């Protein structure tokens, strides 16, 4: 069966996000003072074949843990969809 995984990788909440801070400061320069904090991460969409949703989740977990996210600095969340 074909599946699609939508994965969000974000910096850990306890860590400083310098890119987010820079963008937040730029928002003030644009006159958008209501935005007080921004966290920037990455969104990954991947497509895979697996025998079951459970197997698809295992493959996505492996990809996230071993390649897509750095667990020292980032956390990830994902959803699996049947295609």
mmCIF file of the N, C-alpha and C atoms, coordinates in Angstrom:
data_MODEL
# 
_entry.id   MODEL 
# 
loop_
_atom_site.group_PDB 
_atom_site.id 
_atom_site.type_symbol 
_atom_site.label_atom_id 
_atom_site.label_alt_id 
_atom_site.label_comp_id 
_atom_site.label_asym_id 
_atom_site.label_entity_id 
_atom_site.label_seq_id 
_atom_site.pdbx_PDB_ins_code 
_atom_site.Cartn_x 
_atom_site.Cartn_y 
_atom_site.Cartn_z 
_atom_site.occupancy 
_atom_site.B_iso_or_equiv 
_atom_site.pdbx_formal_charge 
_atom_site.auth_seq_id 
_atom_site.auth_comp_id 
_atom_site.auth_asym_id 
_atom_site.auth_atom_id 
_atom_site.pdbx_PDB_model_num 
ATOM 1   N N  . UNK A 1 1  ? 0.842  -1.177 0.000  1.00 0.00 ? 1  UNK A N  1 
ATOM 2   C CA . UNK A 1 1  ? 0.000  0.000  0.000  1.00 0.00 ? 1  UNK A CA 1 
ATOM 3   C C  . UNK A 1 1  ? 0.889  1.242  0.000  1.00 0.00 ? 1  UNK A C  1 
ATOM 4   N N  . UNK A 1 2  ? 0.383  2.306  -0.582 1.00 0.00 ? 2  UNK A N  1 
ATOM 5   C CA . UNK A 1 2  ? 1.125  3.572  -0.626 1.00 0.00 ? 2  UNK A CA 1 
ATOM 6   C C  . UNK A 1 2  ? 0.705  4.487  0.512  1.00 0.00 ? 2  UNK A C  1 
ATOM 7   N N  . UNK A 1 3  ? 1.687  5.142  1.101  1.00 0.00 ? 3  UNK A N  1 
ATOM 8   C CA . UNK A 1 3  ? 1.445  6.077  2.209  1.00 0.00 ? 3  UNK A CA 1 
ATOM 9   C C  . UNK A 1 3  ? 2.193  7.379  1.962  1.00 0.00 ? 3  UNK A C  1 
ATOM 10  N N  . UNK A 1 4  ? 1.694  8.414  2.618  1.00 0.00 ? 4  UNK A N  1 
ATOM 11  C CA . UNK A 1 4  ? 2.360  9.718  2.626  1.00 0.00 ? 4  UNK A CA 1 
ATOM 12  C C  . UNK A 1 4  ? 2.573  10.106 4.078  1.00 0.00 ? 4  UNK A C  1 
ATOM 13  N N  . UNK A 1 5  ? 3.778  10.551 4.402  1.00 0.00 ? 5  UNK A N  1 
ATOM 14  C CA . UNK A 1 5  ? 4.069  11.028 5.756  1.00 0.00 ? 5  UNK A CA 1 
ATOM 15  C C  . UNK A 1 5  ? 4.327  12.527 5.696  1.00 0.00 ? 5  UNK A C  1 
ATOM 16  N N  . UNK A 1 6  ? 3.668  13.259 6.554  1.00 0.00 ? 6  UNK A N  1 
ATOM 17  C CA . UNK A 1 6  ? 3.889  14.705 6.719  1.00 0.00 ? 6  UNK A CA 1 
ATOM 18  C C  . UNK A 1 6  ? 4.633  14.870 8.040  1.00 0.00 ? 6  UNK A C  1 
ATOM 19  N N  . UNK A 1 7  ? 5.873  15.323 7.964  1.00 0.00 ? 7  UNK A N  1 
ATOM 20  C CA . UNK A 1 7  ? 6.757  15.384 9.125  1.00 0.00 ? 7  UNK A CA 1 
ATOM 21  C C  . UNK A 1 7  ? 7.146  16.828 9.410  1.00 0.00 ? 7  UNK A C  1 
ATOM 22  N N  . UNK A 1 8  ? 7.029  17.236 10.649 1.00 0.00 ? 8  UNK A N  1 
ATOM 23  C CA . UNK A 1 8  ? 7.497  18.547 11.099 1.00 0.00 ? 8  UNK A CA 1 
ATOM 24  C C  . UNK A 1 8  ? 8.664  18.338 12.051 1.00 0.00 ? 8  UNK A C  1 
ATOM 25  N N  . UNK A 1 9  ? 9.785  18.984 11.755 1.00 0.00 ? 9  UNK A N  1 
ATOM 26  C CA . UNK A 1 9  ? 10.975 18.925 12.601 1.00 0.00 ? 9  UNK A CA 1 
ATOM 27  C C  . UNK A 1 9  ? 11.214 20.340 13.130 1.00 0.00 ? 9  UNK A C  1 
ATOM 28  N N  . UNK A 1 10 ? 11.263 20.466 14.443 1.00 0.00 ? 10 UNK A N  1 
ATOM 29  C CA . UNK A 1 10 ? 11.401 21.779 15.079 1.00 0.00 ? 10 UNK A CA 1 
ATOM 30  C C  . UNK A 1 10 ? 12.530 21.763 16.106 1.00 0.00 ? 10 UNK A C  1 
ATOM 31  N N  . UNK A 1 11 ? 13.109 22.935 16.367 1.00 0.00 ? 11 UNK A N  1 
ATOM 32  C CA . UNK A 1 11 ? 14.119 22.996 17.427 1.00 0.00 ? 11 UNK A CA 1 
ATOM 33  C C  . UNK A 1 11 ? 13.466 22.709 18.784 1.00 0.00 ? 11 UNK A C  1 
ATOM 34  N N  . UNK A 1 12 ? 14.196 22.072 19.658 1.00 0.00 ? 12 UNK A N  1 
ATOM 35  C CA . UNK A 1 12 ? 13.673 21.821 21.010 1.00 0.00 ? 12 UNK A CA 1 
ATOM 36  C C  . UNK A 1 12 ? 13.274 23.142 21.647 1.00 0.00 ? 12 UNK A C  1 
ATOM 37  N N  . UNK A 1 13 ? 12.202 23.127 22.410 1.00 0.00 ? 13 UNK A N  1 
ATOM 38  C CA . UNK A 1 13 ? 11.682 24.363 23.001 1.00 0.00 ? 13 UNK A CA 1 
ATOM 39  C C  . UNK A 1 13 ? 12.666 24.994 23.983 1.00 0.00 ? 13 UNK A C  1 
ATOM 40  N N  . UNK A 1 14 ? 13.514 24.174 24.584 1.00 0.00 ? 14 UNK A N  1 
ATOM 41  C CA . UNK A 1 14 ? 14.484 24.700 25.553 1.00 0.00 ? 14 UNK A CA 1 
ATOM 42  C C  . UNK A 1 14 ? 15.669 25.387 24.881 1.00 0.00 ? 14 UNK A C  1 
ATOM 43  N N  . UNK A 1 15 ? 15.816 25.225 23.568 1.00 0.00 ? 15 UNK A N  1 
ATOM 44  C CA . UNK A 1 15 ? 16.966 25.801 22.872 1.00 0.00 ? 15 UNK A CA 1 
ATOM 45  C C  . UNK A 1 15 ? 16.609 27.109 22.178 1.00 0.00 ? 15 UNK A C  1 
ATOM 46  N N  . UNK A 1 16 ? 17.580 27.973 22.092 1.00 0.00 ? 16 UNK A N  1 
ATOM 47  C CA . UNK A 1 16 ? 17.429 29.221 21.362 1.00 0.00 ? 16 UNK A CA 1 
ATOM 48  C C  . UNK A 1 16 ? 17.285 28.914 19.877 1.00 0.00 ? 16 UNK A C  1 
ATOM 49  N N  . UNK A 1 17 ? 16.402 29.650 19.192 1.00 0.00 ? 17 UNK A N  1 
ATOM 50  C CA . UNK A 1 17 ? 16.219 29.511 17.751 1.00 0.00 ? 17 UNK A CA 1 
ATOM 51  C C  . UNK A 1 17 ? 16.673 30.813 17.094 1.00 0.00 ? 17 UNK A C  1 
ATOM 52  N N  . UNK A 1 18 ? 17.973 30.931 16.738 1.00 0.00 ? 18 UNK A N  1 
ATOM 53  C CA . UNK A 1 18 ? 18.486 32.194 16.206 1.00 0.00 ? 18 UNK A CA 1 
ATOM 54  C C  . UNK A 1 18 ? 17.796 32.635 14.921 1.00 0.00 ? 18 UNK A C  1 
ATOM 55  N N  . UNK A 1 19 ? 17.451 31.696 14.068 1.00 0.00 ? 19 UNK A N  1 
ATOM 56  C CA . UNK A 1 19 ? 16.764 32.059 12.826 1.00 0.00 ? 19 UNK A CA 1 
ATOM 57  C C  . UNK A 1 19 ? 15.382 32.640 13.139 1.00 0.00 ? 19 UNK A C  1 
ATOM 58  N N  . UNK A 1 20 ? 14.677 32.022 14.067 1.00 0.00 ? 20 UNK A N  1 
ATOM 59  C CA . UNK A 1 20 ? 13.372 32.525 14.474 1.00 0.00 ? 20 UNK A CA 1 
ATOM 60  C C  . UNK A 1 20 ? 13.466 33.910 15.105 1.00 0.00 ? 20 UNK A C  1 
ATOM 61  N N  . UNK A 1 21 ? 14.494 34.110 15.933 1.00 0.00 ? 21 UNK A N  1 
ATOM 62  C CA . UNK A 1 21 ? 14.689 35.435 16.561 1.00 0.00 ? 21 UNK A CA 1 
ATOM 63  C C  . UNK A 1 21 ? 14.942 36.505 15.511 1.00 0.00 ? 21 UNK A C  1 
ATOM 64  N N  . UNK A 1 22 ? 15.765 36.190 14.507 1.00 0.00 ? 22 UNK A N  1 
ATOM 65  C CA . UNK A 1 22 ? 16.066 37.158 13.451 1.00 0.00 ? 22 UNK A CA 1 
ATOM 66  C C  . UNK A 1 22 ? 14.803 37.519 12.666 1.00 0.00 ? 22 UNK A C  1 
ATOM 67  N N  . UNK A 1 23 ? 13.988 36.531 12.369 1.00 0.00 ? 23 UNK A N  1 
ATOM 68  C CA . UNK A 1 23 ? 12.745 36.795 11.629 1.00 0.00 ? 23 UNK A CA 1 
ATOM 69  C C  . UNK A 1 23 ? 11.779 37.596 12.495 1.00 0.00 ? 23 UNK A C  1 
ATOM 70  N N  . UNK A 1 24 ? 11.712 37.291 13.778 1.00 0.00 ? 24 UNK A N  1 
ATOM 71  C CA . UNK A 1 24 ? 10.823 38.038 14.679 1.00 0.00 ? 24 UNK A CA 1 
ATOM 72  C C  . UNK A 1 24 ? 11.231 39.513 14.733 1.00 0.00 ? 24 UNK A C  1 
ATOM 73  N N  . UNK A 1 25 ? 12.532 39.785 14.773 1.00 0.00 ? 25 UNK A N  1 
ATOM 74  C CA . UNK A 1 25 ? 13.001 41.179 14.767 1.00 0.00 ? 25 UNK A CA 1 
ATOM 75  C C  . UNK A 1 25 ? 12.646 41.859 13.454 1.00 0.00 ? 25 UNK A C  1 
ATOM 76  N N  . UNK A 1 26 ? 12.749 41.143 12.360 1.00 0.00 ? 26 UNK A N  1 
ATOM 77  C CA . UNK A 1 26 ? 12.396 41.703 11.050 1.00 0.00 ? 26 UNK A CA 1 
ATOM 78  C C  . UNK A 1 26 ? 10.913 42.039 10.974 1.00 0.00 ? 26 UNK A C  1 
ATOM 79  N N  . UNK A 1 27 ? 10.084 41.270 11.647 1.00 0.00 ? 27 UNK A N  1 
ATOM 80  C CA . UNK A 1 27 ? 8.644  41.560 11.658 1.00 0.00 ? 27 UNK A CA 1 
ATOM 81  C C  . UNK A 1 27 ? 8.386  42.937 12.276 1.00 0.00 ? 27 UNK A C  1 
ATOM 82  N N  . UNK A 1 28 ? 9.130  43.255 13.322 1.00 0.00 ? 28 UNK A N  1 
ATOM 83  C CA . UNK A 1 28 ? 8.978  44.572 13.952 1.00 0.00 ? 28 UNK A CA 1 
ATOM 84  C C  . UNK A 1 28 ? 9.385  45.673 12.978 1.00 0.00 ? 28 UNK A C  1 
ATOM 85  N N  . UNK A 1 29 ? 10.425 45.423 12.176 1.00 0.00 ? 29 UNK A N  1 
ATOM 86  C CA . UNK A 1 29 ? 10.846 46.403 11.164 1.00 0.00 ? 29 UNK A CA 1 
ATOM 87  C C  . UNK A 1 29 ? 9.777  46.601 10.096 1.00 0.00 ? 29 UNK A C  1 
ATOM 88  N N  . UNK A 1 30 ? 8.966  45.587 9.890  1.00 0.00 ? 30 UNK A N  1 
ATOM 89  C CA . UNK A 1 30 ? 7.868  45.686 8.922  1.00 0.00 ? 30 UNK A CA 1 
ATOM 90  C C  . UNK A 1 30 ? 6.615  46.311 9.532  1.00 0.00 ? 30 UNK A C  1 
ATOM 91  N N  . UNK A 1 31 ? 6.674  46.613 10.817 1.00 0.00 ? 31 UNK A N  1 
ATOM 92  C CA . UNK A 1 31 ? 5.531  47.216 11.493 1.00 0.00 ? 31 UNK A CA 1 
ATOM 93  C C  . UNK A 1 31 ? 4.524  46.197 12.011 1.00 0.00 ? 31 UNK A C  1 
ATOM 94  N N  . UNK A 1 32 ? 4.908  44.929 12.056 1.00 0.00 ? 32 UNK A N  1 
ATOM 95  C CA . UNK A 1 32 ? 4.029  43.883 12.573 1.00 0.00 ? 32 UNK A CA 1 
ATOM 96  C C  . UNK A 1 32 ? 4.479  43.579 14.000 1.00 0.00 ? 32 UNK A C  1 
ATOM 97  N N  . UNK A 1 33 ? 4.156  44.491 14.897 1.00 0.00 ? 33 UNK A N  1 
ATOM 98  C CA . UNK A 1 33 ? 4.635  44.405 16.278 1.00 0.00 ? 33 UNK A CA 1 
ATOM 99  C C  . UNK A 1 33 ? 3.903  43.355 17.116 1.00 0.00 ? 33 UNK A C  1 
ATOM 100 N N  . UNK A 1 34 ? 2.781  42.860 16.602 1.00 0.00 ? 34 UNK A N  1 
ATOM 101 C CA . UNK A 1 34 ? 1.993  41.891 17.371 1.00 0.00 ? 34 UNK A CA 1 
ATOM 102 C C  . UNK A 1 34 ? 2.655  40.516 17.427 1.00 0.00 ? 34 UNK A C  1 
ATOM 103 N N  . UNK A 1 35 ? 3.566  40.240 16.518 1.00 0.00 ? 35 UNK A N  1 
ATOM 104 C CA . UNK A 1 35 ? 4.253  38.954 16.519 1.00 0.00 ? 35 UNK A CA 1 
ATOM 105 C C  . UNK A 1 35 ? 5.421  39.048 17.495 1.00 0.00 ? 35 UNK A C  1 
ATOM 106 N N  . UNK A 1 36 ? 5.395  38.213 18.527 1.00 0.00 ? 36 UNK A N  1 
ATOM 107 C CA . UNK A 1 36 ? 6.393  38.317 19.586 1.00 0.00 ? 36 UNK A CA 1 
ATOM 108 C C  . UNK A 1 36 ? 7.444  37.212 19.544 1.00 0.00 ? 36 UNK A C  1 
ATOM 109 N N  . UNK A 1 37 ? 7.116  36.071 18.939 1.00 0.00 ? 37 UNK A N  1 
ATOM 110 C CA . UNK A 1 37 ? 8.083  34.967 18.915 1.00 0.00 ? 37 UNK A CA 1 
ATOM 111 C C  . UNK A 1 37 ? 7.819  34.109 17.686 1.00 0.00 ? 37 UNK A C  1 
ATOM 112 N N  . UNK A 1 38 ? 8.887  33.636 17.083 1.00 0.00 ? 38 UNK A N  1 
ATOM 113 C CA . UNK A 1 38 ? 8.793  32.763 15.919 1.00 0.00 ? 38 UNK A CA 1 
ATOM 114 C C  . UNK A 1 38 ? 9.780  31.621 16.106 1.00 0.00 ? 38 UNK A C  1 
ATOM 115 N N  . UNK A 1 39 ? 9.346  30.406 15.816 1.00 0.00 ? 39 UNK A N  1 
ATOM 116 C CA . UNK A 1 39 ? 10.222 29.232 15.809 1.00 0.00 ? 39 UNK A CA 1 
ATOM 117 C C  . UNK A 1 39 ? 10.212 28.697 14.381 1.00 0.00 ? 39 UNK A C  1 
ATOM 118 N N  . UNK A 1 40 ? 11.362 28.467 13.825 1.00 0.00 ? 40 UNK A N  1 
ATOM 119 C CA . UNK A 1 40 ? 11.461 28.009 12.448 1.00 0.00 ? 40 UNK A CA 1 
ATOM 120 C C  . UNK A 1 40 ? 12.033 26.591 12.422 1.00 0.00 ? 40 UNK A C  1 
ATOM 121 N N  . UNK A 1 41 ? 11.367 25.736 11.684 1.00 0.00 ? 41 UNK A N  1 
ATOM 122 C CA . UNK A 1 41 ? 11.803 24.353 11.532 1.00 0.00 ? 41 UNK A CA 1 
ATOM 123 C C  . UNK A 1 41 ? 11.697 23.949 10.080 1.00 0.00 ? 41 UNK A C  1 
ATOM 124 N N  . UNK A 1 42 ? 11.489 22.666 9.856  1.00 0.00 ? 42 UNK A N  1 
ATOM 125 C CA . UNK A 1 42 ? 11.336 22.189 8.491  1.00 0.00 ? 42 UNK A CA 1 
ATOM 126 C C  . UNK A 1 42 ? 10.142 21.251 8.397  1.00 0.00 ? 42 UNK A C  1 
ATOM 127 N N  . UNK A 1 43 ? 9.540  21.257 7.232  1.00 0.00 ? 43 UNK A N  1 
ATOM 128 C CA . UNK A 1 43 ? 8.421  20.366 6.947  1.00 0.00 ? 43 UNK A CA 1 
ATOM 129 C C  . UNK A 1 43 ? 8.872  19.431 5.836  1.00 0.00 ? 43 UNK A C  1 
ATOM 130 N N  . UNK A 1 44 ? 8.681  18.148 6.035  1.00 0.00 ? 44 UNK A N  1 
ATOM 131 C CA . UNK A 1 44 ? 9.113  17.135 5.075  1.00 0.00 ? 44 UNK A CA 1 
ATOM 132 C C  . UNK A 1 44 ? 7.905  16.286 4.701  1.00 0.00 ? 44 UNK A C  1 
ATOM 133 N N  . UNK A 1 45 ? 7.696  16.102 3.423  1.00 0.00 ? 45 UNK A N  1 
ATOM 134 C CA . UNK A 1 45 ? 6.687  15.175 2.931  1.00 0.00 ? 45 UNK A CA 1 
ATOM 135 C C  . UNK A 1 45 ? 7.422  14.028 2.267  1.00 0.00 ? 45 UNK A C  1 
ATOM 136 N N  . UNK A 1 46 ? 7.119  12.815 2.694  1.00 0.00 ? 46 UNK A N  1 
ATOM 137 C CA . UNK A 1 46 ? 7.729  11.677 2.020  1.00 0.00 ? 46 UNK A CA 1 
ATOM 138 C C  . UNK A 1 46 ? 6.670  10.646 1.688  1.00 0.00 ? 46 UNK A C  1 
ATOM 139 N N  . UNK A 1 47 ? 6.924  9.932  0.626  1.00 0.00 ? 47 UNK A N  1 
ATOM 140 C CA . UNK A 1 47 ? 6.012  8.903  0.129  1.00 0.00 ? 47 UNK A CA 1 
ATOM 141 C C  . UNK A 1 47 ? 6.705  7.560  0.263  1.00 0.00 ? 47 UNK A C  1 
ATOM 142 N N  . UNK A 1 48 ? 5.961  6.556  0.694  1.00 0.00 ? 48 UNK A N  1 
ATOM 143 C CA . UNK A 1 48 ? 6.555  5.247  0.880  1.00 0.00 ? 48 UNK A CA 1 
ATOM 144 C C  . UNK A 1 48 ? 5.549  4.141  0.633  1.00 0.00 ? 48 UNK A C  1 
ATOM 145 N N  . UNK A 1 49 ? 6.072  2.957  0.417  1.00 0.00 ? 49 UNK A N  1 
ATOM 146 C CA . UNK A 1 49 ? 5.259  1.759  0.277  1.00 0.00 ? 49 UNK A CA 1 
ATOM 147 C C  . UNK A 1 49 ? 5.495  0.909  1.503  1.00 0.00 ? 49 UNK A C  1 
ATOM 148 N N  . UNK A 1 50 ? 4.421  0.370  2.052  1.00 0.00 ? 50 UNK A N  1 
ATOM 149 C CA . UNK A 1 50 ? 4.518  -0.493 3.224  1.00 0.00 ? 50 UNK A CA 1 
ATOM 150 C C  . UNK A 1 50 ? 3.322  -1.437 3.232  1.00 0.00 ? 50 UNK A C  1 
ATOM 151 N N  . UNK A 1 51 ? 3.472  -2.542 3.937  1.00 0.00 ? 51 UNK A N  1 
ATOM 152 C CA . UNK A 1 51 ? 2.405  -3.537 4.003  1.00 0.00 ? 51 UNK A CA 1 
ATOM 153 C C  . UNK A 1 51 ? 1.234  -3.093 4.877  1.00 0.00 ? 51 UNK A C  1 
ATOM 154 N N  . UNK A 1 52 ? 1.530  -2.217 5.847  1.00 0.00 ? 52 UNK A N  1 
ATOM 155 C CA . UNK A 1 52 ? 0.487  -1.761 6.770  1.00 0.00 ? 52 UNK A CA 1 
ATOM 156 C C  . UNK A 1 52 ? 0.844  -0.374 7.285  1.00 0.00 ? 52 UNK A C  1 
ATOM 157 N N  . UNK A 1 53 ? -0.113 0.268  7.931  1.00 0.00 ? 53 UNK A N  1 
ATOM 158 C CA . UNK A 1 53 ? 0.160  1.581  8.518  1.00 0.00 ? 53 UNK A CA 1 
ATOM 159 C C  . UNK A 1 53 ? 1.209  1.454  9.624  1.00 0.00 ? 53 UNK A C  1 
ATOM 160 N N  . UNK A 1 54 ? 1.150  0.379  10.376 1.00 0.00 ? 54 UNK A N  1 
ATOM 161 C CA . UNK A 1 54 ? 2.134  0.154  11.435 1.00 0.00 ? 54 UNK A CA 1 
ATOM 162 C C  . UNK A 1 54 ? 3.544  0.077  10.839 1.00 0.00 ? 54 UNK A C  1 
ATOM 163 N N  . UNK A 1 55 ? 3.690  -0.662 9.749  1.00 0.00 ? 55 UNK A N  1 
ATOM 164 C CA . UNK A 1 55 ? 4.991  -0.770 9.085  1.00 0.00 ? 55 UNK A CA 1 
ATOM 165 C C  . UNK A 1 55 ? 5.437  0.588  8.538  1.00 0.00 ? 55 UNK A C  1 
ATOM 166 N N  . UNK A 1 56 ? 4.508  1.361  7.993  1.00 0.00 ? 56 UNK A N  1 
ATOM 167 C CA . UNK A 1 56 ? 4.832  2.702  7.487  1.00 0.00 ? 56 UNK A CA 1 
ATOM 168 C C  . UNK A 1 56 ? 5.337  3.580  8.630  1.00 0.00 ? 56 UNK A C  1 
ATOM 169 N N  . UNK A 1 57 ? 4.678  3.522  9.781  1.00 0.00 ? 57 UNK A N  1 
ATOM 170 C CA . UNK A 1 57 ? 5.102  4.316  10.937 1.00 0.00 ? 57 UNK A CA 1 
ATOM 171 C C  . UNK A 1 57 ? 6.505  3.916  11.388 1.00 0.00 ? 57 UNK A C  1 
ATOM 172 N N  . UNK A 1 58 ? 6.796  2.625  11.374 1.00 0.00 ? 58 UNK A N  1 
ATOM 173 C CA . UNK A 1 58 ? 8.124  2.158  11.772 1.00 0.00 ? 58 UNK A CA 1 
ATOM 174 C C  . UNK A 1 58 ? 9.197  2.704  10.825 1.00 0.00 ? 58 UNK A C  1 
ATOM 175 N N  . UNK A 1 59 ? 8.901  2.709  9.529  1.00 0.00 ? 59 UNK A N  1 
ATOM 176 C CA . UNK A 1 59 ? 9.858  3.220  8.547  1.00 0.00 ? 59 UNK A CA 1 
ATOM 177 C C  . UNK A 1 59 ? 10.072 4.725  8.717  1.00 0.00 ? 59 UNK A C  1 
ATOM 178 N N  . UNK A 1 60 ? 8.981  5.454  8.981  1.00 0.00 ? 60 UNK A N  1 
ATOM 179 C CA . UNK A 1 60 ? 9.095  6.908  9.185  1.00 0.00 ? 60 UNK A CA 1 
ATOM 180 C C  . UNK A 1 60 ? 9.872  7.192  10.463 1.00 0.00 ? 60 UNK A C  1 
ATOM 181 N N  . UNK A 1 61 ? 9.601  6.443  11.517 1.00 0.00 ? 61 UNK A N  1 
ATOM 182 C CA . UNK A 1 61 ? 10.357 6.606  12.773 1.00 0.00 ? 61 UNK A CA 1 
ATOM 183 C C  . UNK A 1 61 ? 11.855 6.416  12.528 1.00 0.00 ? 61 UNK A C  1 
ATOM 184 N N  . UNK A 1 62 ? 12.200 5.377  11.793 1.00 0.00 ? 62 UNK A N  1 
ATOM 185 C CA . UNK A 1 62 ? 13.610 5.111  11.488 1.00 0.00 ? 62 UNK A CA 1 
ATOM 186 C C  . UNK A 1 62 ? 14.227 6.275  10.715 1.00 0.00 ? 62 UNK A C  1 
ATOM 187 N N  . UNK A 1 63 ? 13.504 6.754  9.700  1.00 0.00 ? 63 UNK A N  1 
ATOM 188 C CA . UNK A 1 63 ? 14.019 7.877  8.899  1.00 0.00 ? 63 UNK A CA 1 
ATOM 189 C C  . UNK A 1 63 ? 14.217 9.117  9.758  1.00 0.00 ? 63 UNK A C  1 
ATOM 190 N N  . UNK A 1 64 ? 13.261 9.399  10.637 1.00 0.00 ? 64 UNK A N  1 
ATOM 191 C CA . UNK A 1 64 ? 13.367 10.590 11.494 1.00 0.00 ? 64 UNK A CA 1 
ATOM 192 C C  . UNK A 1 64 ? 14.521 10.462 12.482 1.00 0.00 ? 64 UNK A C  1 
ATOM 193 N N  . UNK A 1 65 ? 14.610 9.325  13.141 1.00 0.00 ? 65 UNK A N  1 
ATOM 194 C CA . UNK A 1 65 ? 15.641 9.136  14.170 1.00 0.00 ? 65 UNK A CA 1 
ATOM 195 C C  . UNK A 1 65 ? 17.043 9.099  13.598 1.00 0.00 ? 65 UNK A C  1 
ATOM 196 N N  . UNK A 1 66 ? 17.193 8.494  12.408 1.00 0.00 ? 66 UNK A N  1 
ATOM 197 C CA . UNK A 1 66 ? 18.546 8.277  11.878 1.00 0.00 ? 66 UNK A CA 1 
ATOM 198 C C  . UNK A 1 66 ? 19.011 9.334  10.894 1.00 0.00 ? 66 UNK A C  1 
ATOM 199 N N  . UNK A 1 67 ? 18.072 10.126 10.321 1.00 0.00 ? 67 UNK A N  1 
ATOM 200 C CA . UNK A 1 67 ? 18.507 11.057 9.287  1.00 0.00 ? 67 UNK A CA 1 
ATOM 201 C C  . UNK A 1 67 ? 17.820 12.415 9.317  1.00 0.00 ? 67 UNK A C  1 
ATOM 202 N N  . UNK A 1 68 ? 16.517 12.443 9.475  1.00 0.00 ? 68 UNK A N  1 
ATOM 203 C CA . UNK A 1 68 ? 15.779 13.691 9.265  1.00 0.00 ? 68 UNK A CA 1 
ATOM 204 C C  . UNK A 1 68 ? 15.834 14.660 10.440 1.00 0.00 ? 68 UNK A C  1 
ATOM 205 N N  . UNK A 1 69 ? 16.020 14.161 11.648 1.00 0.00 ? 69 UNK A N  1 
ATOM 206 C CA . UNK A 1 69 ? 16.040 15.032 12.829 1.00 0.00 ? 69 UNK A CA 1 
ATOM 207 C C  . UNK A 1 69 ? 17.266 14.728 13.681 1.00 0.00 ? 69 UNK A C  1 
ATOM 208 N N  . UNK A 1 70 ? 17.794 15.763 14.296 1.00 0.00 ? 70 UNK A N  1 
ATOM 209 C CA . UNK A 1 70 ? 18.895 15.622 15.237 1.00 0.00 ? 70 UNK A CA 1 
ATOM 210 C C  . UNK A 1 70 ? 18.289 15.641 16.643 1.00 0.00 ? 70 UNK A C  1 
ATOM 211 N N  . UNK A 1 71 ? 18.181 14.488 17.303 1.00 0.00 ? 71 UNK A N  1 
ATOM 212 C CA . UNK A 1 71 ? 17.472 14.431 18.590 1.00 0.00 ? 71 UNK A CA 1 
ATOM 213 C C  . UNK A 1 71 ? 18.114 15.263 19.701 1.00 0.00 ? 71 UNK A C  1 
ATOM 214 N N  . UNK A 1 72 ? 19.347 15.670 19.513 1.00 0.00 ? 72 UNK A N  1 
ATOM 215 C CA . UNK A 1 72 ? 19.999 16.511 20.522 1.00 0.00 ? 72 UNK A CA 1 
ATOM 216 C C  . UNK A 1 72 ? 19.436 17.934 20.467 1.00 0.00 ? 72 UNK A C  1 
ATOM 217 N N  . UNK A 1 73 ? 19.043 18.358 19.269 1.00 0.00 ? 73 UNK A N  1 
ATOM 218 C CA . UNK A 1 73 ? 18.597 19.743 19.089 1.00 0.00 ? 73 UNK A CA 1 
ATOM 219 C C  . UNK A 1 73 ? 17.167 19.882 18.579 1.00 0.00 ? 73 UNK A C  1 
ATOM 220 N N  . UNK A 1 74 ? 16.564 18.782 18.116 1.00 0.00 ? 74 UNK A N  1 
ATOM 221 C CA . UNK A 1 74 ? 15.262 18.882 17.465 1.00 0.00 ? 74 UNK A CA 1 
ATOM 222 C C  . UNK A 1 74 ? 14.318 17.783 17.943 1.00 0.00 ? 74 UNK A C  1 
ATOM 223 N N  . UNK A 1 75 ? 13.041 18.051 17.774 1.00 0.00 ? 75 UNK A N  1 
ATOM 224 C CA . UNK A 1 75 ? 12.023 17.025 17.968 1.00 0.00 ? 75 UNK A CA 1 
ATOM 225 C C  . UNK A 1 75 ? 11.211 16.951 16.682 1.00 0.00 ? 75 UNK A C  1 
ATOM 226 N N  . UNK A 1 76 ? 10.469 15.887 16.521 1.00 0.00 ? 76 UNK A N  1 
ATOM 227 C CA . UNK A 1 76 ? 9.672  15.728 15.317 1.00 0.00 ? 76 UNK A CA 1 
ATOM 228 C C  . UNK A 1 76 ? 8.292  15.183 15.653 1.00 0.00 ? 76 UNK A C  1 
ATOM 229 N N  . UNK A 1 77 ? 7.362  15.493 14.782 1.00 0.00 ? 77 UNK A N  1 
ATOM 230 C CA . UNK A 1 77 ? 6.003  14.974 14.847 1.00 0.00 ? 77 UNK A CA 1 
ATOM 231 C C  . UNK A 1 77 ? 5.618  14.612 13.426 1.00 0.00 ? 77 UNK A C  1 
ATOM 232 N N  . UNK A 1 78 ? 4.780  13.610 13.265 1.00 0.00 ? 78 UNK A N  1 
ATOM 233 C CA . UNK A 1 78 ? 4.372  13.249 11.913 1.00 0.00 ? 78 UNK A CA 1 
ATOM 234 C C  . UNK A 1 78 ? 2.966  12.658 11.904 1.00 0.00 ? 78 UNK A C  1 
ATOM 235 N N  . UNK A 1 79 ? 2.400  12.667 10.713 1.00 0.00 ? 79 UNK A N  1 
ATOM 236 C CA . UNK A 1 79 ? 1.124  12.013 10.454 1.00 0.00 ? 79 UNK A CA 1 
ATOM 237 C C  . UNK A 1 79 ? 1.300  11.147 9.221  1.00 0.00 ? 79 UNK A C  1 
ATOM 238 N N  . UNK A 1 80 ? 0.627  10.011 9.208  1.00 0.00 ? 80 UNK A N  1 
ATOM 239 C CA . UNK A 1 80 ? 0.677  9.084  8.081  1.00 0.00 ? 80 UNK A CA 1 
ATOM 240 C C  . UNK A 1 80 ? -0.694 9.090  7.408  1.00 0.00 ? 80 UNK A C  1 
ATOM 241 N N  . UNK A 1 81 ? -0.699 9.144  6.087  1.00 0.00 ? 81 UNK A N  1 
ATOM 242 C CA . UNK A 1 81 ? -1.933 9.129  5.314  1.00 0.00 ? 81 UNK A CA 1 
ATOM 243 C C  . UNK A 1 81 ? -1.863 8.042  4.257  1.00 0.00 ? 81 UNK A C  1 
ATOM 244 N N  . UNK A 1 82 ? -2.957 7.323  4.059  1.00 0.00 ? 82 UNK A N  1 
ATOM 245 C CA . UNK A 1 82 ? -3.045 6.359  2.959  1.00 0.00 ? 82 UNK A CA 1 
ATOM 246 C C  . UNK A 1 82 ? -3.206 7.120  1.670  1.00 0.00 ? 82 UNK A C  1 
ATOM 247 N N  . UNK A 1 83 ? -2.535 6.654  0.630  1.00 0.00 ? 83 UNK A N  1 
ATOM 248 C CA . UNK A 1 83 ? -2.618 7.325  -0.672 1.00 0.00 ? 83 UNK A CA 1 
ATOM 249 C C  . UNK A 1 83 ? -3.439 6.491  -1.618 1.00 0.00 ? 83 UNK A C  1 
# 
